[in-house]
Amino acid sequence: MELDLKTISAALAIGIPAIATAFAQAKIGSSAVGAIVEKRELVGPMLILVAIPETMVILGFVIAYLILS
C-alpha cells in the first residue's frame, strides 16, 4: 500500500484521539480510584466516567474508515 495523504490522514484520525484519550483516562482513573476509596457507592458512576473518553477513539476509527472508503 503506498503512503499517500489518505493513509496519513486516516492514521492521524485514530492516533491523535488515542493519545488524548490516554491522557484523559489517566487523570480520570486516578481520581476515580480516590473517590471509590472514600465512597464505595461511586463505583458505577466512576466506571461510566472512565469509559466516556473511549468514544473519541471509536469516532476516530469511524472517520478513518470514511476517509479510506
MARVEX-48867 format. One record per residue: residue in one letter; residue number from 1; x, z, y of N, C-alpha, C in turn. Coordinates in nm, 4 decimals. Layout:
+---+-----+----------+----------+----------+----------+----------+----------+----------+----------+----------+
! r !   k !   n.east !     n.up !  n.north !  ca.east !    ca.up ! ca.north !   c.east !     c.up !  c.north !
+---+-----+----------+----------+----------+----------+----------+----------+----------+----------+----------+
! a ! NUM !        X !        Z !        Y !        X !        Z !        Y !        X !        Z !        Y !
...
+---+-----+----------+----------+----------+----------+----------+----------+----------+----------+----------+
REM end
This chain:
+---+-----+----------+----------+----------+----------+----------+----------+----------+----------+----------+
! r !   k !   n.east !     n.up !  n.north !  ca.east !    ca.up ! ca.north !   c.east !     c.up !  c.north !
+---+-----+----------+----------+----------+----------+----------+----------+----------+----------+----------+
! m !   1 !   0.0848 !   0.0000 !  -0.1175 !   0.0000 !   0.0000 !   0.0000 !   0.0893 !   0.0000 !   0.1238 !
! e !   2 !   0.0686 !  -0.0937 !   0.2090 !   0.1517 !  -0.0984 !   0.3283 !   0.1067 !   0.0067 !   0.4292 !
! l !   3 !   0.2026 !   0.0538 !   0.5038 !   0.1765 !   0.1599 !   0.6004 !   0.1326 !   0.0956 !   0.7320 !
! d !   4 !   0.0057 !   0.0992 !   0.7582 !  -0.0464 !   0.0426 !   0.8818 !  -0.1164 !   0.1513 !   0.9631 !
! l !   5 !  -0.1749 !   0.1127 !   1.0737 !  -0.2367 !   0.2108 !   1.1629 !  -0.3585 !   0.2778 !   1.0998 !
! k !   6 !  -0.4323 !   0.2065 !   1.0142 !  -0.5475 !   0.2678 !   0.9485 !  -0.5036 !   0.3805 !   0.8558 !
! t !   7 !  -0.3957 !   0.3579 !   0.7828 !  -0.3466 !   0.4600 !   0.6909 !  -0.2955 !   0.5822 !   0.7666 !
! i !   8 !  -0.2223 !   0.5585 !   0.8724 !  -0.1697 !   0.6697 !   0.9521 !  -0.2830 !   0.7479 !   1.0171 !
! s !   9 !  -0.3826 !   0.6777 !   1.0696 !  -0.4940 !   0.7489 !   1.1337 !  -0.5765 !   0.8265 !   1.0319 !
! a !  10 !  -0.5906 !   0.7742 !   0.9108 !  -0.6629 !   0.8483 !   0.8067 !  -0.5852 !   0.9737 !   0.7666 !
! a !  11 !  -0.4530 !   0.9621 !   0.7568 !  -0.3710 !   1.0788 !   0.7236 !  -0.3790 !   1.1844 !   0.8327 !
! l !  12 !  -0.3782 !   1.1410 !   0.9577 !  -0.3896 !   1.2362 !   1.0684 !  -0.5287 !   1.2991 !   1.0751 !
! a !  13 !  -0.6312 !   1.2240 !   1.0340 !  -0.7681 !   1.2768 !   1.0359 !  -0.7841 !   1.3915 !   0.9373 !
! i !  14 !  -0.7029 !   1.3938 !   0.8335 !  -0.7080 !   1.5049 !   0.7381 !  -0.6022 !   1.6100 !   0.7714 !
! g !  15 !  -0.4833 !   1.5669 !   0.8100 !  -0.3713 !   1.6588 !   0.8302 !  -0.3867 !   1.7540 !   0.9468 !
! i !  16 !  -0.4294 !   1.7032 !   1.0602 !  -0.4423 !   1.7893 !   1.1790 !  -0.5495 !   1.8971 !   1.1605 !
! p !  17 !  -0.6707 !   1.8622 !   1.1119 !  -0.7678 !   1.9698 !   1.0865 !  -0.7235 !   2.0677 !   0.9781 !
! a !  18 !  -0.6451 !   2.0198 !   0.8810 !  -0.5978 !   2.1105 !   0.7762 !  -0.5025 !   2.2147 !   0.8328 !
! i !  19 !  -0.4158 !   2.1739 !   0.9224 !  -0.3231 !   2.2686 !   0.9850 !  -0.3996 !   2.3666 !   1.0741 !
! a !  20 !  -0.4946 !   2.3154 !   1.1510 !  -0.5750 !   2.4034 !   1.2371 !  -0.6566 !   2.5025 !   1.1546 !
! t !  21 !  -0.7095 !   2.4563 !   1.0425 !  -0.7869 !   2.5440 !   0.9548 !  -0.6988 !   2.6529 !   0.8953 !
! a !  22 !  -0.5759 !   2.6184 !   0.8611 !  -0.4848 !   2.7185 !   0.8049 !  -0.4587 !   2.8309 !   0.9044 !
! f !  23 !  -0.4345 !   2.7956 !   1.0305 !  -0.4131 !   2.8992 !   1.1321 !  -0.5388 !   2.9830 !   1.1544 !
! a !  24 !  -0.6542 !   2.9179 !   1.1583 !  -0.7794 !   2.9901 !   1.1813 !  -0.8103 !   3.0845 !   1.0654 !
! q !  25 !  -0.7930 !   3.0367 !   0.9431 !  -0.8240 !   3.1216 !   0.8284 !  -0.7252 !   3.2368 !   0.8148 !
! a !  26 !  -0.6028 !   3.2183 !   0.8592 !  -0.5065 !   3.3283 !   0.8552 !  -0.5509 !   3.4415 !   0.9470 !
! k !  27 !  -0.5938 !   3.4059 !   1.0670 !  -0.6394 !   3.5086 !   1.1622 !  -0.7703 !   3.5727 !   1.1155 !
! i !  28 !  -0.8650 !   3.4885 !   1.0731 !  -0.9951 !   3.5406 !   1.0308 !  -0.9814 !   3.6243 !   0.9047 !
! g !  29 !  -0.8982 !   3.5783 !   0.8120 !  -0.8819 !   3.6508 !   0.6854 !  -0.8249 !   3.7896 !   0.7035 !
! s !  30 !  -0.7224 !   3.8004 !   0.7867 !  -0.6635 !   3.9323 !   0.8075 !  -0.7603 !   4.0258 !   0.8803 !
! s !  31 !  -0.8352 !   3.9716 !   0.9748 !  -0.9356 !   4.0534 !   1.0435 !  -1.0492 !   4.0930 !   0.9500 !
! a !  32 !  -1.0864 !   4.0014 !   0.8619 !  -1.1949 !   4.0303 !   0.7675 !  -1.1560 !   4.1414 !   0.6709 !
! v !  33 !  -1.0326 !   4.1386 !   0.6224 !  -0.9889 !   4.2437 !   0.5313 !  -0.9910 !   4.3794 !   0.6015 !
! g !  34 !  -0.9478 !   4.3834 !   0.7258 !  -0.9520 !   4.5089 !   0.8007 !  -1.0937 !   4.5592 !   0.8213 !
! a !  35 !  -1.1869 !   4.4665 !   0.8483 !  -1.3265 !   4.5067 !   0.8677 !  -1.3896 !   4.5534 !   0.7374 !
! i !  36 !  -1.3552 !   4.4868 !   0.6269 !  -1.4129 !   4.5250 !   0.4970 !  -1.3613 !   4.6620 !   0.4531 !
! v !  37 !  -1.2371 !   4.6935 !   0.4853 !  -1.1829 !   4.8251 !   0.4505 !  -1.2606 !   4.9345 !   0.5219 !
! e !  38 !  -1.2987 !   4.9078 !   0.6471 !  -1.3715 !   5.0097 !   0.7225 !  -1.5192 !   5.0153 !   0.6859 !
! k !  39 !  -1.5833 !   4.8985 !   0.6656 !  -1.7261 !   4.8929 !   0.6323 !  -1.7444 !   4.8004 !   0.5126 !
! r !  40 !  -1.7738 !   4.8550 !   0.3989 !  -1.7840 !   4.7791 !   0.2742 !  -1.8987 !   4.6778 !   0.2767 !
! e !  41 !  -2.0026 !   4.7027 !   0.3534 !  -2.1190 !   4.6137 !   0.3559 !  -2.0941 !   4.4836 !   0.4328 !
! l !  42 !  -1.9779 !   4.4667 !   0.4916 !  -1.9455 !   4.3446 !   0.5662 !  -1.8837 !   4.2348 !   0.4787 !
! v !  43 !  -1.8845 !   4.2519 !   0.3473 !  -1.8225 !   4.1531 !   0.2591 !  -1.8907 !   4.0166 !   0.2728 !
! g !  44 !  -2.0228 !   4.0130 !   0.2709 !  -2.0968 !   3.8863 !   0.2791 !  -2.0716 !   3.8098 !   0.4084 !
! p !  45 !  -2.0932 !   3.8736 !   0.5233 !  -2.0676 !   3.8017 !   0.6491 !  -1.9216 !   3.7582 !   0.6671 !
! m !  46 !  -1.8289 !   3.8405 !   0.6209 !  -1.6882 !   3.8037 !   0.6348 !  -1.6519 !   3.6869 !   0.5438 !
! l !  47 !  -1.7140 !   3.6799 !   0.4278 !  -1.6902 !   3.5666 !   0.3377 !  -1.7381 !   3.4365 !   0.4019 !
! i !  48 !  -1.8509 !   3.4433 !   0.4690 !  -1.9028 !   3.3257 !   0.5388 !  -1.8102 !   3.2873 !   0.6541 !
! l !  49 !  -1.7610 !   3.3853 !   0.7282 !  -1.6723 !   3.3561 !   0.8407 !  -1.5393 !   3.2961 !   0.7958 !
! v !  50 !  -1.4927 !   3.3328 !   0.6788 !  -1.3696 !   3.2743 !   0.6265 !  -1.3936 !   3.1309 !   0.5817 !
! a !  51 !  -1.5134 !   3.1009 !   0.5334 !  -1.5433 !   2.9674 !   0.4807 !  -1.5785 !   2.8661 !   0.5898 !
! i !  52 !  -1.6215 !   2.9095 !   0.7054 !  -1.6657 !   2.8175 !   0.8110 !  -1.5553 !   2.7214 !   0.8575 !
! p !  53 !  -1.4314 !   2.7651 !   0.8804 !  -1.3303 !   2.6689 !   0.9272 !  -1.2992 !   2.5581 !   0.8265 !
! e !  54 !  -1.3283 !   2.5798 !   0.6997 !  -1.3012 !   2.4788 !   0.5983 !  -1.3846 !   2.3531 !   0.6198 !
! t !  55 !  -1.4937 !   2.3643 !   0.6947 !  -1.5748 !   2.2458 !   0.7219 !  -1.5001 !   2.1447 !   0.8074 !
! m !  56 !  -1.4005 !   2.1902 !   0.8848 !  -1.3207 !   2.0956 !   0.9635 !  -1.2450 !   1.9998 !   0.8724 !
! v !  57 !  -1.1915 !   2.0503 !   0.7627 !  -1.1180 !   1.9646 !   0.6696 !  -1.2133 !   1.8684 !   0.5997 !
! i !  58 !  -1.3313 !   1.9163 !   0.5648 !  -1.4296 !   1.8287 !   0.4997 !  -1.4708 !   1.7164 !   0.5943 !
! l !  59 !  -1.4939 !   1.7492 !   0.7199 !  -1.5276 !   1.6456 !   0.8174 !  -1.4107 !   1.5498 !   0.8407 !
! g !  60 !  -1.2890 !   1.6013 !   0.8388 !  -1.1722 !   1.5144 !   0.8495 !  -1.1619 !   1.4192 !   0.7323 !
! f !  61 !  -1.1970 !   1.4671 !   0.6122 !  -1.1974 !   1.3809 !   0.4943 !  -1.3020 !   1.2710 !   0.5078 !
! v !  62 !  -1.4183 !   1.3053 !   0.5600 !  -1.5238 !   1.2047 !   0.5803 !  -1.4781 !   1.0997 !   0.6809 !
! i !  63 !  -1.4155 !   1.1431 !   0.7895 !  -1.3655 !   1.0493 !   0.8897 !  -1.2578 !   0.9588 !   0.8287 !
! a !  64 !  -1.1683 !   1.0171 !   0.7490 !  -1.0636 !   0.9360 !   0.6849 !  -1.1249 !   0.8330 !   0.5904 !
! y !  65 !  -1.2277 !   0.8729 !   0.5177 !  -1.2968 !   0.7774 !   0.4288 !  -1.3602 !   0.6637 !   0.5093 !
! l !  66 !  -1.4214 !   0.6989 !   0.6211 !  -1.4827 !   0.5964 !   0.7049 !  -1.3778 !   0.5028 !   0.7658 !
! i !  67 !  -1.2634 !   0.5562 !   0.8002 !  -1.1571 !   0.4728 !   0.8561 !  -1.1056 !   0.3741 !   0.7515 !
! l !  68 !  -1.0884 !   0.4217 !   0.6277 !  -1.0312 !   0.3365 !   0.5238 !  -1.1292 !   0.2401 !   0.4602 !
! s !  69 !  -1.2581 !   0.2644 !   0.4773 !  -1.3543 !   0.1735 !   0.4131 !  -1.4096 !   0.0712 !   0.5110 !
+---+-----+----------+----------+----------+----------+----------+----------+----------+----------+----------+
REM end
